[in-house]
Amino acid sequence: MLVSVKLHCYILLLFTLLGVQKSFLGGLKFSGGEQPIDKRTSYNVFGDNQVTFTDSFVIDFNLSLYPTTQIGYIIRIKNQENNTIYNLFFDGQGSELSFKFNEEGKNNLITANMDKEELLNMHWFKMKLSFDLKRDSITLAIHDKTFGTSNGSLPNPCSPVILFGKSDFIIDVPTFAIKDLSVGNKEKYLFPLKENEGNIVHDQKGKDIGEVSNPEWLINDAYHWRYQTSFQSKLVAGANYNSLKKEIYYFNRDSIHIYNVRSGHTEIKVFDEKCPVELILGTNFLDPGNNKLYTYEVFYEAPYEGSTVASLDLNTYQWTGESKEQLPTQLHHHGAYFDPSTGKYTLFGGFGSMHYSRNFFTYDLNTSRWNVLDKIPGDFLSPRYFSSVGYLKQNNSIYIFGGMGNESGEQIVGRKYYYDLYRIDLNTKQISKLWQIQWQEDNVVPVRGMVILNDSCFYTLCYPEHFSDSFLKLYRFSMSDGSYEVLGDSIPIHSDKITTNANLYYDAGLNNLYATVQEFDDDISSNLKVYSLAFPPITAEELKSYSKSKSSNVALLLIVLVSGAVIGISYLLYQRRKQMQKTDEYGLPISRDSGLKSHMPARANSICLFGDFEVRDRKNKDITYLFSEKLKQAFCLILQHSAEDDGITSQRLSDILWPGRPASKVKNSRGVTINHLRKALSELDGIELIYEKGCFKMVQTEEFYCDYTRCIQIISAENTEQYRDELLSLITRGKFLKLSDHPLYDSFKETMEQKLEPVLLLELEKCFEAESFRSVIKIAEAIFNIDPLNDTAFAYQVKAMQRLKMNEEALIRYQSFVLEYKRIMGNPYPHSFKSYS
């Protein structure tokens, strides 16, 4: 009964999410004048198909404008019957946005001037061109305003050729995006524009209709975090996001960087007088209603008489000291929220003076005083830090998720990770524990920011803070039972210093999530990186599902039901297996699918295939998002054959990537894919895709780094031992092509693993003899990625753990291996734990 109820809930949730995604996700972005002419986007809506309308037709779509280029043609409509061409010209250079609908080469028919700030802050707004063929009139509707003309010279019937972006000699194109395109009258052609790759556009039924060149499919922005910008400060700095003004703030005592996420413009303001607070952590919050930024420090180790709270007027950029009060102790990584209706800022938890806190402190902007809240009755909320805190206005409640600490609050007792959710009802002043879940992955902590839109779920970023170099991942948790999904790809973070922090923000107007990652080098100087993700975010599986539109509502219903069943079954399997996956106190993974973290720093001009596929350009910027699944497949195939066969023929490449497709269509698809791959690789130095002697192949120089290429070099060397540390750092990024499950990768994986496994086994034995037991554990985990039941690696790993006095962990590892052996082989494991002593 319980399972059926949960399954029913999952199905309802899935319906809801699909409905939300249908409303917001997808779209086609056009590259404009910021790109060379041959890189600008062109979209022929009907392609080679002729479509005829009688009496009337309407072109309806959502439009988004980008500030990169502010002038150019958005759409052209050619009438084949009388050789008339209409165009819509956009001019965003002035104080207003001006749209001019013209009869090309003759005269302007409609001029529509719109409020600039209103439309830009909406991100998406409606555009509708209505052609009344009987009355010879044209209407242009933009958002909530309508403009028209009665001099259309329109044929009836009409067979329009509809072109967006660059077409013929029209090369002046602004940067813009469209989605939810429909064309027709009573019978409409609907184009969701939810493709994630390729140059073919499908209608709502999944039929190939239109063609596009140089597309940027926006569905990818709901999975791939898009790097926006970065800043550096030699002084202690703080950061925040103002959703009302679409601005990221990064400030220190001397100045403030202001980055507008809508325009991409950055300005720097130098303060007339320094911030009166001596910044230690740079903690801060915004009072957007009064356009003020507050910074505060709760505690100073040495005697301090200056301001501890100060406000920055974001109109004048003048600082005002607000308070000199301090709290009893430092509170690293506390959670917090601001209630603008009361002018009160409340923080919870934190770490300082070797203690974890469970107190609530409130700073009142009206009195400039800190107050500790009286003990709140209800469920026990243990002392902790690294918690995520959010506020939901509709039920006037605070939510607190996760973190780490212990029940006593004393650091010397040790710490535990929490995966639980509490609600503090501000009406009844009561704490309620909503749930606690068993965690089966690497231990993680959430960031301070929690995004809550309603009482069904919340979003937060989580990462394993106990690794120097790791990744932030976005989680969506159910409010009711704690079930969760990992959404989007990951964001790198270097977290050696306790002051390092990250945060998550949501902008409802732009339908975007924004992440800020502030990494400290020495607890003083820091750098801030800004990333964005379209909302609502999706999983890798959902990204793949958008390659074509669904054929019918029946098919969609079937997908939902099957997905619900899979979720229900997965939940049952999770319950049965949750005790089998453990992580030891040293952060070393015990399960075979360990995902060991690499200690290799990110490097420029590199492509990594071990673990998560990652590409970094010449400026060390993560550009993995440029590689669609098809580009990644093409790259790996060409790289593999470049190493083994001096390249791959175009015919062989076509047969693998587009099996069974007509040669005429394959040639075009292959050409487009190769051009896009070359374009993506042009962002790196030291690697080039060339066509020579009938074969495509990758040519690499020393400027470029590929972990696959380097791995082959190391294992092919006569003395692998001297490169052992480098090899360990390389392979502990994770399994080779970890998330690439398509069958075309199988040969590449198998060849790599056949070369790597014997070398690892030999190094395993050498490390054990040299008493390098931690290396033994890491090498064994890498071998398990190849052969999960490798008895030799298992024996050495258990013995290495025992040598390190990790006896309990060794026993847990043994039990996990035995269970896995029985599940796969069907027979009990023949060796006892004592045999490894």
N, C-alpha and C positions, 0 to 999 in steps of 0.2 A: 504494500500500500504506500509506504514511504517513497519507494523508488518511483512509482507511478505519479505521485504528487510532484516530486522533483522533476521528472521528465516533462510533465505538463507545464511546469513553470519555465523550464528551459525553452520549450517550444514557443511559449508566449513571449519570452524575452527575445528569442531569435526573430520572431515576427516583428517585434518592436524595433530591433536593431536594423533589420533589413529595410523597414519603412523609413527609419531615420537616414540610412545610407542613401536610399533612393532619392531623398530630398536634397542631400547636400553633396554627395561625392561625385567624382567624375568631372569631365570637361576637357577641352582642347585649348592649349595655350599656343599663341602665335608669336613667333620670334619676328621682331620688326626691325626698325632702322638701326638698332644697336648691333646687328649682325651683318656680315657681308651679304650681298644680294642673293647669292646662290644658297645661303643658309636660312633665308626668310621663309616663313610658312605660307603654304597655299593649300586651300581646301575646296575641291569641286564637289558640291553636295550630292549631285546625281551621277557624277562620273560620266561614263559613256551611255548612260540610260537617258532616254528622252521621256519626259513627263509632261503631260498636257493638262491644263486647268481651264474650266469653262466658268464664265460669269465672275469668279472671284478666287483669290487665294491669299493666304496669310503666311508670312515668315515670322516665326515667334521663337525667341531664345533669351537666355540669360547672358548678360554681358559683364565682364570684369575688366577694369582698366588698370594698367601698370604705369608707373611714372618713368620707366626707362626711356621711352620715346613718346612724345606728346602730340604727334601730328601724323596724319596719314589716312588711307582708305581702309574701311572695315569690310565692306561688302560691295559686290557688283552684281547686277542682275541683267543678263543679256536676253533680249526678246528676239528670237530667231525669225519671227514672222515679219517684222518691219525693221530689223537691224538697229533697234533702239537699245541703248545701254543706260542703266541708272546706277548711281553709286552713292554710298554714304560715307561722307568725309568727316573725320573727327579732328578737332583742334582743342587741345587742353592747355595752351600756353598762357591764356589770360586768367582773369579772376573767376571766369565762368567756364563750364565745359560747353563747347559749341559743336553741335551735330548738324551737318548740312547735307540734305538729300538733293542730288543733282541729276539732270539729264545730261549725261556725259558729253562734253564738247559743245554744249549749247547754253544752258542756263541753270541757275539755282531754283529749285522748286519749293523747298522747305528749309527753314533755319530754326533750330531748336536750341535755345540757351538754357542750361541747367545749373543748379547750385552745385558748385564743385565739391565743397566739403561734405555735403550730404551724400552724394553718389559715391565718392571715394571711400567713405567710412562704411557704406553698405556692403562693399566688396562685390556682391552680385546684385544686379538690378535688371528688371524686365525691359526687353526691347521687342517691339512688334511693328512690322511693316505690313499694312493691309492694302491690297490692290483690288479695287472694285472695277472690274472690267466692263460691266454694263454701264455704270455712271461715269466712267473715265476719271476716277479719283483715286488718290493715294493718301493714306493716313500713316503717320509716324507716331507711335506711343512710346514714351520713355518714362519708366517708373510710374508716376501718377499724373503725368501730363500728356496731352494729345495735341498733335499738330497735323495740318492737312493741306492738300492742294487739289484743285479740280482740273488741272491741266496735265493729264498724264500721258496722252497719246498712246493708249493701251489697246493692243489687239485682243480680240475675243473670238475664239479661244487663244490661250497663250501657252507657249512651251518654254519656260524660263530656264536659262543656264545660271545657276546660283554659285557664286564664287566668293569665298572669304579670304582675306589676306592678299598676298601677291598674286597677280594674274596678268598675263600678257606683258605689256610694257608698264603696267602699274606696279611700281616697286616701292613706293612710299607707303610703308605699313607701320602703324603703331604697334606697340606690344599690348596685346589684349588676350582675353580668353572667352570662350563661349561654352555653354552646356545646355542640356535639355532643349535641343533644337527640334522644331516641328515645322513642316511645310505642307500646306494644303488648304482645303475648305472643309466640306463635310467628311471627306476621306483624307486623312492626314498621314504623312510620312513622319515617323517619330525617330529621332536619333539621340539616344541617351548619352553618347560620347563617353562611354565607360571602358573603352579599350585601354590596355596598359602597354601595348607595343604595336609595331607594324604601321603600315600605310593604308590599310583597308579600313573603311568605316562601315559599320553594320547598323541596320535599322533595329527597331525594338524587337523584331522577330528573329534577329540573328542573320539576316540576309546581307550579303555583300552589296553595297550600293555605291558609296562614294570613295574618293581617293584623296589622300593628303600627303604633302611632302614636308619634310622637316617638322614633324609634329612633336609636341611635348604633352604627353598624356598626364592629366592632373591626378588621375586615380593613384599614380605612384607617390604623390605628395601625402597621401593618407597612410602610406607605409614607410616611406623613406624620410627620416628626419633631414630636413634641408638646412645646411649650414648657412647662416646669415652673415655674421661678422664676428670680430673679436677686438678686445681692447686690453691694454696693459697699464699697470700702475706700479710705481716703485714704492708707493706708500700704501698703508692699509686702506682697503676700499670696500664699499658695499654696493649692492645691485638690487634693482627692483623693476617691475613693469607697471605702467600706467595704461590700463585698457581704455580709459576715456580719451586719452591723447595719443594712443598707439605708440608709446615711447618706452624704450628701455633706458634706465638710468644706471650709470656706473660712476661713482663719485668717491673722492677722497677729501682730505681737509682743504686742499687747494683748488680743486676744480671738479667739474662734472661733465661727463660725456653723455650726450642725448642722442639716441639712435631711434629714428622713426621707422617702425617695421613696415609701414605702408609705402613710404617713399624711398626707403633705403638710404636716406640722408642722415649724416652725423654732424652735429655741431658740438663745440667745446666751449664751456663757459668757465672763465677763471674768476674765482670769488674775489670781491673787493677785500673782504676780511676772511680769515681762515675759519673753518668750522670750529666752534668753541669746545666741542667734545674731542678729547684725545682718543682716536679710534684704535681699538684693540681687536675687535672682531668685525666691525662694520655692520652690525645688526641694525635693521631699519624697517620702517613701514610707511605706507602712503595714506594720507587723508585726501582722497581725490576730490571730494566735495569742496574742500577749501584750497585745493591745489597746493598742498604742502607735503614735503618729504621729511619724516622724522628719523633721526638716527639716535641710537642710545647704546650705552654700555652699562651693564648691570653691576659690574664689580671691577675694582682695581686692586692688585696685590699690594702696591706701595701706597703710601698716603697720597691722597689726591683731593684737591680743593676746587677743581674746575667743574664745568657743566658735565652732567652725565646724560642729559637728554637735550637735543636741540632740534629746531625746525628750520627747514629751508623753504622760503617762499619761492615757488616755481614761476612766479611772474617777474619778480625782481632779482632773484638769486641772492637774496640776503639771508644770512643765518641769524637766528635768535636763540639764545640760551633759555631753556625751559625749566630745567630742574638740576639740582645737585645731589639728589638722593641716590643711594646705592642699595642694592639688595645684599643679603648676608653672604652670598657666595657667587662665584662664577657659574654660568649655566650654558656650557657649550651645547650646541645642537638642540636647543629647546624648540618646541613647537609654538605657534602663535596665530592669532587672528585679530582683525580689527573690526569693530562694530561701528560703522559711521553714524548710525541712528542715536547712539549714546555717547559717542566720542571716547570710547574706552578700548584700550589695546590690552589683550590678555595673553599671557604666555604660560606654557605648561612644560614641566620636566626640565631636563638638562643635566649636564655633568660638570662638577667642579669640586675641588678640595677632596678628591677621592670619594665622592658620594654622588649617587644618582638622586634626582629630585622627583617628587610627586606633587609638588605645590603648584597652585595657580596664583599668579601675581597679575594684578591689573593696574595699568597706568591710565589715569584719567586726564584727558586733555584739558578738561575744564578747570581742574584744581592743580594740575602739574604734580600730582602725588602718586607714588606707588602704594598699593594696598595688597595684602595677602588675603585671599578669599578664605572665609571660614571653611572648615572641613565639610566637604559636600557628602551628604549621606548616600547610601546605595552600595553597589558592588565595589569591591576592593580594586583599585587601580594602582598597580605596583610602580615604584620609582623607576624611571627610565629616561633615556635620551634617544636622539635620532627618531623621534616619533613624527608622524604626519598628522597635521591638524587642519580641520576645515569647518566651515560654518554654513548651515543650511537655513536660509531665512524663512522658508515656508513652514517649518515647525520650530523655529527659534532654538536650534540645537547645535551644540559643538560635537564634532566627531573626532576621535583620537584613534589612530591606527598604528600598531606595531612599535618598533624600536627595540632597544636592548637595555637590560639592567638586571635587577633582582628584587626580591620582596623586602629585603632588609634595607636596601639603599646603599650599603657599604661596598665599595669597590673590591675590598680584599676578599669578600665572599665569592667573587667570580660573577660572571654575567651570563645571561641567557637571552636568546633572541625571541621576541614576541611576534606572533602573527594573530593578533586579536583586534577587535573593534569595540570601542566604548562610545556611548552617546551620553552627553550631559544635557539634559532638558533644562533650558534656562527659565522656563515657566514654573516648573515644579522644583528646580534646584536638586535634581536627582541624577545619580550616575547609574547607567544600566550597561552591563556587558552584553553585547549583541551576539558575539560568537568568538570562537578560537579555533583555528584550523591547524591540522598537522601539516607541516611543511616538508616537502620531499625533494627540494632542490638545494643548491648551495645557499647557505645562510646569507640573507640580504637585509638591508635597512632601507626604509623609505626616505625620500627627501622631505623637507619641511612642508612644501606646498601640496595641498590636496584639492582636486577639482571635483566639486559636487554640484550637479545640475538639478538633481531631484533625489527622491528617497529610494531609488532603485539600485544605484551603483555609484562608485566614485573612482577617480583615476589618480594614480600617483606614480612617480618614478622610483625604482628600487635598484640597489646595486650592492655588491659584496665589498664593504668598506675595508675588509681585512686584506685586500690585495692592493699593491701599489698601483697597478694598472688594470683596470677592469672596465665594465660597461654599464651604463644606465639603461634599464629597460622599462617600458611603460606597461603598467598593469591596470586592468579594469576589474575591480572587486565588486561582487554582489553585496548589497547592504544586508540582505536577508540571511545568507548562509556562508559568505566568504568565498564562494566559488569564484574563480578568476580566469582571465585570459591574458596572455602576453601579446601586446599589439605593437605593430611597427618593427623596424629594425632597432639597432642599439646606438647609443652615444658613448664615445670613449671618455673616460675620466681617470685622472691621475690623483690618487687620494692619500699621498704619504703624510700630509699634514692635517692635524685635527681641524684647522680652520677651513680646509677645503669644503665647499658646499655646492649644492645644486638646488634648483627650484623649478616648479612647474606652474604655468599660468594659462588661463583660458580667455580668449577674446571672442565673445558671442557675435560681435559685428562682423569680424573677419573670418569667423568659423575656423579658427586656428588655435592650436596649442603652441605655447612658446616655452622652451627650456633654456635656462641659463646655467652654465657650469663655470664656477669660479675656483680656479686651482691656485694654491699658494705654493711658492717655492721655499720660503723661509719664515712663514707666519707673518710676513710683512708685505713683500711684493707679490703681486698676483696677476693672473690674466683671466679675462672673462670671455666665454664663447657663447654665442646665441644661436639657437636652432629653432626651426618651426616644423609643425606637422599639421596637415589638414585634418579637420574634425568632421565626423567621428573617425578615429583611427581604425585600421583594419589589420587582420592577421596576414601572414604570408599566404595561407591557403585562400583567403578571400581575395587577395591581390590576383592570384592566378585565375580565379573564377571570373574575373572581369575581362578576360581576353576576348570573350564574345558575349553579347547580350543574351539573356535567357529567352528560349523560344516561345514560352507561353506561361500563363499563370499556373497552369496545371503542373508544368515542370518545376516552377518555383515552389509550389506547395510540396511537391515530392522531395525537393532538396531540403526544405525546412524540416519535414517529418523525418527524413533519413538522418539529417544533422542532429535533430533532437534525440533520436534513438542512439546515435553514436555517442553523444554527450552522456546520456544515461548509462550506457554500457561502460564508458570510460570512467564514470564516477564509481561504479561497482568495482572495476579493476583497480582503481586508485585505492579504495578502501581495503582491498585484499593485499595490495603490495606496499602500502605506505610504511610498514615497519621494515621493509627490505632495503630501503635506501637511506644511508646515513652519511654524515660528514664528521670527521674527527675534529678534536679541539684545536688542532694545528691548522685547520683550513684545508687539509689534504682530502680530496674526495675519495670515498670508499666505494661508491657504486662504479660499475665498469664504464658507464657513459658519463665520464667525470667532467668533461669540459674544463680540464686544467687550464689555469690562467697563465699566460705568457708574461715573462718579465722583460721581453724585448720592447724597447721604446718604439713608438710609431716613427716611421722614417719616410722622408719624401721620396718621390719617384719609385713607388713600390706597389706590388700586387701580391697579396697573400692568399694562398689556397688552403692552408691548414687552419682548421677552425672556421670562423666566419669569414666568408669571402670579403676582402677589403681592398680598396684601391685608394691610394693617396697621391696627389699631384705634386708638381715641382715645388709648390709652396707648403707642402705637408698638409693640405686640406683633404678631408675625407670626401672623395667623389664617387663612392660606391654606387650612389643613387643613379649615376649616369649609365650604369650597366644593367640594362633590362635582362630578364632571364634569357632571352634569345641572344643578346650580345655576350653574356657570360658563357653560354653554350658554344658560340662561335669562337670566342677567345680560347677556351679550354681545349677545344678540338684542334685548333691551329697550333697552340702551344705544345700539346701532346705530340702531334705529328712532326712538328719542327724539331723536337728532341729525338724522335725515334726514326723518322723517315725523310727528313729534310723537307718537310712540308706536306700539304694535303691538296689534292687536285680539286678544282672547282666542282667537278661532277660528284666526287666522293663527299664533299662538304654538303652539296645540295641533297644528295640521297639520305644523309644522316639527319639534317636539320628539317627538311621538308619532304619526308617520305610520301610517295604516292601522289604528289601534286603535279599538275601539268607543267611541262618544261617552260612554257611561255611565262607562266606566273612565277615559277621558281627563279627564273633569271632575274626578274625585277626585284623579287624579295631578297635574293642573294646580294644583288648590287646595293640595295638600300642598307642591308645589314652590314656589309663590308664598309660602306661609307660612314655609317654611324659608329662602327667600331674604330675606324681610323680617326674619326673626330674625337672620340672619347680618349683614345691613346695619345692624341696630340697634346693633351694636358700634362703628359709626363715626358721627361727627357730620358733618352737611353733605350727606348724600345720603339720599334717600327714594324708595321705590318706591310710586307711587300709581296708582289706577285712575280715569280721568277720561274722560268722553265715549266710553265703550266701548273704551278703550285703556289698556294698561299703559305707563307711562313713568317714566324716572328724572329726579328733580328734584335739582339740585346747587346748593350755595351755596359761598361762598369758603372756608369751613372745610374743604371736601373737595377732594382733589387726585386727578385721574385723568390719567395721561400721555397717553391718547388724546384726551381733551377739550382738554388744554393744547396738544397738537400741532396739533389743528385750529385752535385760536385763533391759534397762531403763524403757520402757513402761510397763514391767511386774512388776516393783517395786511398793511397796505400796505407797511410797511418790515420785512421778515423779518430783514434783516441785523442789526438791533439786538438780536435775540433769538437770534443764531446760536449762541452758547455754550450757552444753555439747550437749544436744539434738539439740539445735538450730544450733550449729556449725556443727553438723553432717548432719542434713537434708538440710542445705543451700548449700551443695555441688551441689545439683540439684535433679532432679527427680530420683526415684529408678530405676536402670537399664535404665538410660536415653536413650542411643543410641542402646539398644538391642530390636529390633522390631520383632524378630522371634517368632512365636506362642508358642514355647515351654517355653518361659519365662512368658507367660500370667498368669499361675497359681501362679507362684512365686510372680509376681507383685501384683496380686489381693489379695493374702493372706497377704502380707506385708501392703498394703494400708488399708485393712479392720481392721488390728490391729492398724495402726498408726493414722488414721483419727479421731476416737473419742478422743484419747489422745490429739491430736493437738487442737481440738475444745475446750476441757476443758482448756488447757493451754492458748489458745487464750483469753478466758473469764477472766481467772485469771490475765493475763498480762494487760488487759485493765483496770480491777479494780485497779491494782497496778500502773496504769499510766505509764507502760513500753511500750510506744507507738511504738517505733522502733521495739521492739520484736514482737508486734502485726502485724506490716507490714510484717516482715519476716515470721512469722508463717502462715499468710494468704497466702503468695506466695507459701509456701510449700503445703498448702491445695489445692490450685488451680492446683498444679501438679497432684493431685489425682482426684479432682472434679472441673473442670474449671468454673462451674456455681454455686458453693457453696454460697448460699445467705447469710448465717451467716458470713462466712469469709469475704465476700465482704463488708457487713455492718460495721463490726468491722474495716476493713482496711481503708475505707473512713473516718470513724469517727476519727481513729487514726491520719490520715493525717491532718485532720482539727484541731485536738488538737495541732499538731506540727506547725500550721500556714502554712501548705502546701496546701493552698486552691486551687491554680491553678492546682497542681498535683492531688488533690482529684477530681476535675472536669474532668480532662483528663482521670483519672482512671474510673470514672463513665461512661463517654462517650464510652470508649473502651469496658467496660463490657456490656453496653446496646447493642452495635453493635454485640458483640459476642453472646449475649443472643438471639437476633433476628435471627442471622444466623443459630444458632443451633436449637432453639425452634420453629422458624417460627412466633412467636407472639411478640409484643412489651413488653418490661420490665415494670411490673406494678407499680413500685415505682419511684417517682420523686427524683431529687437530693436534693431538699429542705427537703425531709422527713428524711434525714440523718443529718441535721444540729442540 
